[in-house]
Amino acid sequence: SCVACLCSPLALCPFFHVSMSSFVIASCFLLFFFFFFVNTTTPIEVALELEHAHPDLSLSATQYTLLQHERALERMMPLAEKTEGGLVIGSAFNSGALLGGDHFDYAEITPEIKQRVARFHEVAQNHGVQLKDAALQFSTAHPAVKAVVTGSTRPDRIKEDLAALK
């Protein structure tokens, strides 16, 4: 039976708005995409395009940031708006790359990405803003975005993140 509302597996589930058999099939399909397209927008796009069920909220890690947003703007964001599926943006700093870290998309940063980050720092400095602030504001600006996970763990960093959004 459905764990959300205890309906029978083949009954129409009021919680998911689809039959549980359809839900299980869709879940298996999404798991397949998760394993082959991790850290891409593809699994979210597929879920948002489902005819009978789509997520109310999806987590997109590293795919809608200053450094990486083209595919998200082309497909994921319009689909989220169309289906009213909200997005939580994870890793707005691309695994620390935008903060001067050694990682981008959870892997070692490449010299090309380091050069792009240096250019972003230069542009931010020329406009009198911190790159961290610009990165957070970018990731929160789209109407489909409902929240951003910054990954900050220290209270002083969390305070900086909140101040950056003002």
Phi and psi in degrees as a GROMACS rama.xvg file:
@    title "Ramachandran Plot"
@    xaxis  label "Phi"
@    yaxis  label "Psi"
@TYPE xy
-68.7369  128.504  CYS-2
-72.6024  -20.1222  VAL-3
-80.0946  -40.8775  ALA-4
-135.054  4.94219  CYS-5
62.7126  24.1886  LEU-6
-75.3763  164.469  CYS-7
-70.4387  152.536  SER-8
-56.6303  -31.409  PRO-9
-98.6864  -4.8898  LEU-10
-76.8322  160.654  ALA-11
-72.0729  119.146  LEU-12
-84.9038  116.249  CYS-13
-67.8536  -22.9631  PRO-14
-73.8691  -44.4889  PHE-15
-98.2541  -11.6063  PHE-16
64.1569  23.6182  HIS-17
-147.436  165.1  VAL-18
-69.8631  151.332  SER-19
-63.6886  -32.0934  MET-20
-63.7201  -40.0523  SER-21
-65.7185  -38.0726  SER-22
-64.0385  -43.3732  PHE-23
-64.1734  -43.2441  VAL-24
-61.6989  -46.498  ILE-25
-62.35  -39.6598  ALA-26
-63.0962  -44.1958  SER-27
-62.4456  -41.3033  CYS-28
-60.3554  -45.014  PHE-29
-67.6393  -36.9827  LEU-30
-62.7439  -39.6089  LEU-31
-56.612  -48.9087  PHE-32
-65.5222  -36.2879  PHE-33
-58.1248  -46.0893  PHE-34
-71.2421  -27.2978  PHE-35
-100.044  -16.9998  PHE-36
-129.986  35.3286  PHE-37
-61.8813  143.3  VAL-38
60.5712  37.5595  ASN-39
-131.48  171.935  THR-40
-85.9023  -10.036  THR-41
-54.9349  -49.1777  THR-42
-60.323  -38.0083  PRO-43
-68.7477  -42.2569  ILE-44
-60.5791  -44.5682  GLU-45
-61.7296  -45.302  VAL-46
-62.8392  -40.7524  ALA-47
-70.3489  -22.6965  LEU-48
-88.8711  -4.98358  GLU-49
-61.0132  140.043  LEU-50
-72.1903  -42.546  GLU-51
-102.358  -15.6934  HIS-52
-152.966  136.335  ALA-53
-146.124  156.903  HIS-54
-69.8118  146.758  PRO-55
-77.7781  -26.1544  ASP-56
-149.916  134.911  LEU-57
-130.861  148.381  SER-58
-100.49  122.599  LEU-59
-117.601  107.9  SER-60
-92.5578  126.945  ALA-61
68.4519  5.76083  THR-62
-102.086  -6.07444  GLN-63
-134.286  80.0259  TYR-64
-137.228  173.115  THR-65
-57.7241  -37.0157  LEU-66
-80.5027  -25.1012  LEU-67
-149.653  103.14  GLN-68
-150.573  -4.96234  HIS-69
-58.1833  -53.7124  GLU-70
-63.1664  -40.0731  ARG-71
-60.4138  -42.1202  ALA-72
-71.3432  -31.2744  LEU-73
-73.1383  -40.6537  GLU-74
-124.216  -56.8493  ARG-75
-65.0108  -47.7477  MET-76
-64.8798  -46.0462  MET-77
-61.2215  -38.6428  PRO-78
-65.0393  -40.9079  LEU-79
-63.1017  -41.7787  ALA-80
-65.1573  -45.0716  GLU-81
-62.0881  -40.9179  LYS-82
-95.9186  1.56904  THR-83
58.0142  34.752  GLU-84
-93.9416  115.99  GLY-85
-75.1681  158.936  GLY-86
-123.582  138.834  LEU-87
-105.552  123.029  VAL-88
-93.9124  119.013  ILE-89
-101.985  147.606  GLY-90
57.8301  57.3646  SER-91
-62.1129  -16.217  ALA-92
-103.029  16.4407  PHE-93
49.7201  60.1344  ASN-94
60.6406  25.6216  SER-95
97.8611  -7.94656  GLY-96
-56.9975  -42.4912  ALA-97
-72.5898  -9.14391  LEU-98
-105.075  10.571  LEU-99
89.3765  12.8511  GLY-100
-76.412  177.534  GLY-101
-97.2891  6.75675  ASP-102
-128.109  148.114  HIS-103
-139.583  126.004  PHE-104
53.4819  41.9601  ASP-105
64.8884  18.5992  TYR-106
-130.832  171.014  ALA-107
-62.3959  136.476  GLU-108
-69.7833  142.114  ILE-109
-91.223  159.607  THR-110
-58.1918  -35.6441  PRO-111
-62.1386  -45  GLU-112
-66.7318  -39.1559  ILE-113
-59.1743  -39.7744  LYS-114
-66.1021  -40.7501  GLN-115
-63.8954  -42.0444  ARG-116
-63.5798  -41.4893  VAL-117
-60.9867  -40.4458  ALA-118
-65.485  -42.3762  ARG-119
-60.2391  -42.223  PHE-120
-60.4926  -42.9554  HIS-121
-61.7865  -46.0787  GLU-122
-63.707  -44.7341  VAL-123
-60.5969  -44.9175  ALA-124
-61.4486  -41.5055  GLN-125
-62.0603  -24.708  ASN-126
-102.049  5.61162  HIS-127
70.2259  29.5717  GLY-128
-124.996  158.531  VAL-129
-84.4628  140.388  GLN-130
-61.5424  -37.1001  LEU-131
-58.1236  -44.3579  LYS-132
-63.0114  -46.1224  ASP-133
-62.2766  -40.4147  ALA-134
-63.2683  -45.1274  ALA-135
-66.536  -42.4965  LEU-136
-65.55  -38.4125  GLN-137
-60.4961  -49.3007  PHE-138
-67.9236  -19.1021  SER-139
-100.147  -8.71982  THR-140
-74.2475  -30.5823  ALA-141
-69.9658  138.922  HIS-142
-62.846  -20.878  PRO-143
-77.7522  -16.0968  ALA-144
-80.0383  124.539  VAL-145
-104.109  -22.2043  LYS-146
-163.753  160.025  ALA-147
-129.635  132.16  VAL-148
-98.4665  111.84  VAL-149
-84.3294  -27.9991  THR-150
88.404  4.01562  GLY-151
-67.5824  139.134  SER-152
-119.931  -16.3888  THR-153
-100.579  142.109  ARG-154
-54.5516  -38.2429  PRO-155
-66.9821  -34.2828  ASP-156
-70.4475  -38.5858  ARG-157
-63.9929  -40.2994  ILE-158
-62.9181  -40.5211  LYS-159
-60.9075  -43.2764  GLU-160
-62.0349  -44.2687  ASP-161
-63.9248  -40.2321  LEU-162
-66.4811  -33.2072  ALA-163
-65.5492  -23.2622  ALA-164
-86.3223  -3.88695  LEU-165
